[in-house]
């Protein structure tokens, strides 16, 4: 009996000690959500896609490349992008137009941008999954002291712990919901960008 009491007491102590770290992480996730929402709105307002200009620019760049006019091809290619990510990709691609093994170098640049996009989406994916988990932890941890307060007739302690439990639930769901919405929209954007990047590489090979 003493052994089980010691184990349960240790579990209870460890569980309670996690409350403040969980709350601090949740506050950090909420701050991330506000910052990410602002960045998302900024990217949305500045984002555009001009498929016709991209295709025409790729064709012109290929013709100039075949004629040996690498500077002209690079200038046309760099000016064909319609959003910041695609412009950066085209700029990096234009710097290797004269490479003898252009196909290999272009594939490497493309893979690097795939990794960049995966890293960008990983943040939102992580918050979307971890936010509700931490919210649930923040809900369950105060329930132990709340039940103890209830059993001892301490209504004030019960109410204080329930307030913490409900607040952490809301914060976790808010952070997870914002991150999930951003993830869905950005995933669509970047899938289209990757499709355009692959098209450019195939045309210029």
N, C-alpha and C positions, 0 to 999 in steps of 0.2 A: 504493500500500500504506500509506503514511504517512497519507494522507487518510482511508482507511477505518479505520485504527487509531485515529485521533483521533476519528472519529464514534462508533465503538463504545465508546471510553473515555468519551466524553461521555455516551452513553446509559447506560452502567453507573453513572457517578457520579450522574446525575440519578435513576436508579432507586433506588440505595441511599439517597440523601438523602430519599426519600419514606417510608422505613420508619418512622421515629419519628413523623412526623405521622399516618400510617395507624394506628399503635398507639394514639396519644393519642385519635384520633377513635373508634376501636373501644372504648376504655375509656369514653369519653363516651357512646357508644350503649348500653353495658352499664348504666351508671348510669341512663340514660333508661329502659331496660327495667325496672329495679327500681322506679323511681318510678312509671312508668306502670302496672305490675302492681298496686302498692298503690292507686293511684287507681281502677283498673278494679275491683278487689275492693270498694272503698268504694262506688263507683257501683252495682255489682251488688247489694250488700246493701240499698242505699237505694232501689232502683228498683222501681217497681210500675206497673201499668196497670189502670185501672178505666174500661172503655169505657162502661158503663152510666151512671156518674156524669157522665162527660164529655158524653154525649149529652143527658142530662136537664138538665144545667147550661146547655148551649147553647140548648136549647129555651126554658128559663125566661128566659135572658138575652135571647133574641130577643123574647119576649112583653113583657118589661119595657121593652126598647128601643123597641118599637112603641108602647107606652103613654106613652113619654116619661120613664120612670123610669130615667135613665141611671146614677145612683148604685147603684140596686138591681141593674141589669143588670151593672154592673162588679163588684159584690161577688159575685154569683152566678158570674160568669165566672171571676173570680180563684180562687174556691174549687173549681173543677172539675178542676184539674190533679192529676195523680197522680205526676209526677216533676219534678225541678228544672227541666229544660229546658222542659217544657210549661208549668209554672207561670210561668216568666219570660216566655214567649211570651204567655200569657193576660193577664198583668199589663200588658205593653206594648200588647196589643190593647185592653184595657179602657180605656186612657187616650185612645184615639181613637174611642170609640163615638159621641161627639157630633159628630164631624167631618162636614161636609156632603158631602165626597167620601170617605166611609168605604171604599168598594170599592177606590179607588186607594191610600189610606193602608194598608189591610189587606194589599194585595198587596205593598206596599213592605216592611212589617214581615216578611211571610212570606219574601220574597227575602233580606232581611238575615239571617234565621235559617238559610236554606239555605246562605248563604255562611259563617256561623259553623260549621255542621256540616261543610261541606267543608274548612274550615281545621282543624278538630279531627281529621278523618280523614286529612288530608294528612300530618301528622306520622308517624302509624303507617305510612302507605303509603310514605313516603320511607325510613323506617328498614328496612322490609321489603325494599325493593329495594337500598338502598345497603349495608346490613350485609353480605350475602353477597359483594358486589363488593369491599368493603374487605378482607373476610376472604381472598378470593382474591388480592388484591394483597399482603397480608401473608404469604401463603403463597409466592408466586412471587419476591418481592424477595430473601428470604434464600437462595433456592436457588442464586443466582450465587456468593456467597461460600462456600456449602456445597460446591459442585462444585469451586471453586478449592482449598478445604481438602482435599477428597478427592484431587485430582490431586497435591497436594504432600505427601500423607500425614499431614496435620494432622487427626487424628480428633477432637480436642477442638473445633476450630473447626467441623467438620462437624456434630457433635452439638449444639453451641450454636445453630447456625443452623436445624437441623431442629426443635429445640424451639420456637423462635420461629415457624417456619412452621406447625407443627401448632397451637400455641396461638392464633394469629391466626385460623386457620380455624374453630376451635371458637367463639371469641368472635363472629365475624361471623355464623355460622350461628345461634348462640343469640339474638343481638339480632334478626336477621331473623325467626326463628321466633316469638319472643314478640310482635314487632310485627305479624306476619301474623295470629296468633290474635286479638289485640286488635282488629285491623282488621275481621276477619270478623264478630265478635260486635257491635262497635259499629255497623257498617254496618247490621246487621239492626235494632238498637235505633233508630237515627236514621231509618231508612226508615219505621218504624212511627210515630215521632214526627211526621215530615213529613206522613204520611197523616192523622194526627189534626189537625195544624195546618190543613191544607187543608180538612178537613171543617168545622172551626170557622169558618173564613173564609166558606165557602160558605153555612153556615147563617145567619150573621149579616148577609149582604149584603141 
